[in-house]
Amino acid sequence: MDDLTIYIGLGSVPLTTGLTEVVKRLAGLSPETQDRVVPFISVLIGIGVNYLVSTQLVSSPSIPAIIVFGLISGLASSGLWSGTRSVAGV
């Protein structure tokens, strides 16, 4: 595994958080549906972002590493967003 792949995976969390929020607002989901669907959407976006960035920056990206860091990125971004909202009291 390349060090750049690790940095891409960790650096994609804010981007995944922002894109998940954009998709959530554009979809107009009810609050009950958001609780079930948003983590799944966040993981898909995390894997997609990691795949797109890794294929552009790394000469031979590792697909399992892309998937693992995409999962980490997606789950971290959904937790980051919900944690921030609960602390802020929104």
C-alpha positions in Angstrom: 0.0 0.0 0.0 1.3 3.4 -1.0 1.5 6.2 1.6 -0.3 8.5 -0.8 -3.3 6.1 -0.7 -3.5 6.6 3.0 -3.3 10.4 2.8 -6.0 10.3 0.1 -8.2 8.2 2.3 -7.9 10.4 5.3 -8.0 13.7 3.3 -11.3 12.7 1.6 -13.3 12.8 4.8 -14.2 16.5 4.6 -15.0 16.2 0.9 -17.2 13.2 1.6 -19.0 15.0 4.4 -19.7 18.0 2.1 -20.9 15.9 -0.9 -23.1 13.8 1.4 -24.8 16.9 2.7 -25.3 18.2 -0.8 -26.9 14.9 -1.9 -29.1 14.9 1.3 -30.4 18.3 0.7 -31.0 17.7 -3.0 -32.9 14.5 -2.3 -35.3 16.1 0.2 -35.4 13.0 2.4 -37.6 12.9 5.5 -35.8 12.8 8.8 -36.7 9.2 9.4 -35.4 8.2 6.0 -32.2 10.2 6.4 -31.2 8.2 9.5 -31.3 5.0 7.5 -30.1 6.1 4.1 -27.4 8.8 4.8 -24.7 6.4 6.2 -25.1 4.2 3.1 -24.9 7.2 0.7 -21.9 8.5 2.7 -20.0 5.2 2.2 -20.8 5.1 -1.5 -19.6 8.7 -1.9 -16.4 7.9 0.2 -15.6 4.9 -2.0 -16.3 6.9 -5.2 -14.1 9.9 -4.1 -11.3 7.6 -3.1 -11.5 5.7 -6.3 -11.5 8.8 -8.5 -8.7 10.6 -6.7 -6.5 7.4 -6.3 -6.7 6.5 -10.0 -5.6 10.0 -10.9 -2.7 10.4 -8.4 -1.4 6.9 -7.9 0.2 4.9 -10.8 -1.2 1.5 -9.7 -3.8 2.0 -7.0 -4.8 -0.9 -4.8 -8.6 -1.6 -5.2 -8.9 -3.2 -1.7 -7.2 -0.2 -0.1 -9.5 2.1 -2.0 -12.6 0.2 -0.7 -11.3 0.1 2.9 -10.4 3.8 3.0 -13.6 4.6 1.2 -15.5 2.8 4.0 -13.5 4.6 6.6 -14.0 7.9 4.9 -17.8 7.4 4.5 -18.4 6.2 8.0 -16.1 8.9 9.5 -17.9 11.6 7.6 -21.4 10.5 8.6 -20.2 10.3 12.3 -18.5 13.6 12.0 -21.6 15.3 10.7 -24.0 13.8 13.2 -21.6 14.4 16.1 -21.2 18.0 15.1 -24.9 18.5 14.9 -25.5 16.9 18.3 -22.9 19.0 20.0 -24.2 22.2 18.4 -27.8 21.2 19.5 -29.3 21.5 16.0 
